[in-house]
């Protein structure tokens, strides 16, 4: 089963967007990053504090749009794997979610 999140054109490349979805009867905050034509999804929770990652609505990337950056303590995560490469949670990972692209739509696989 999948949930349609948005059109592929709704997220700039590079760019990011947040979503609130129901997974297993619970409302969850997630985000999707579009980078180099690929899409990646994660729960919107820092592994260090559990806080939301974004600086402001839909802003999850650093100034260079090369890494995901936590607004709480500036930890940096790779876009493709969610691995923390700098900050207090170095070596930890964001929790990934499975996406599929169907036509021009981004689907969350649940």
N, C-alpha and C positions, 0 to 999 in steps of 0.2 A: 504494500500500500504506500502511496506517496501523497504528499501535500504540495500543492503548487504554491511557491513562495513569491515569484515575480517573473517578469520577462528578463531575458538575458541583457537586454538593453537598458534595464532600470538601474544597473550598477555599472558605473564607469570602470574603465580598465586603465590604470589600477584604481580601485575604489572598494568601498564596503557599505553594508546596509544591515540594520538590525531588524529582527522579527520577533514577534511573540507568537508561539505556536503551542498547541496542545499535543503532548506526547504522553501516552499511557495515562490519560485523564488528568494530567497536571499541566498547567501553563508554564512554559519555559521560555526564557529569553535566549535567543541565539543570534548569530551574525554570520553573514556570508561575505567573503572577500573575492573579488575578481582581479586576477593578475595574469598577464600574458595569455589571455584567452581561456584560462582555467578558473574554476570556481571551487572554493573551499569553505566549509561550514564548521563552526565550533559553538559550544555553549558559551554564553557571555558571562564567564566566571573566571577570575584570576585564580590559578592554583595556589597562590601564596595567601591571599586574604579572602577569597570568595567574592570579592567586589566586582561590579561591572567594569568592563575594560574601557569603554569609549570615553573620549574627551567631551564630546557633545553628540547630539543625535547623528548616528551613522558614521561617526569618525573614529575608526579603530586603528588607522595606520599612522606611522610616524610621518614627519614632515617630508621625507623623501619618497613616501609611499612604497617603501621597500620591506618594511617589517610591521607586525602588529605591535602596538605599544599600549601598555597598561597606564591609564590616567592616574591611578593611585600612587604607584611607586616607580613608574618609568621602566618597568621590565620590558624586554624586547623578545618577541617570538617570531620564528620563521613562519611565513605564510603557508608554505606547502605541508609542513609537518606539525606546526603548533608548538615546537620545542622552544623553551625559554633559553635564550643564548646570552642574556645579560640581565642582572638584577637579582633580587633576593630569592627568586625561585629558579635560578639557573639549573638546567637539567630536567626540570619538570616539564609537563606538556599541557596544553589546552586539551579539552575533551572534544575529539572530532565527531562530526556527524556525516552520514553518507548522503551525497547529492547525486542527482542524475540530471542531464540536460535532455529534454524531450522537445524537439523542434526549437522554438525560441523561448521555452519556459525552463526555469530552474525549479526542480522538484526536490523536496526533502523526503528521503526514504525512511519510513517508520515501520 
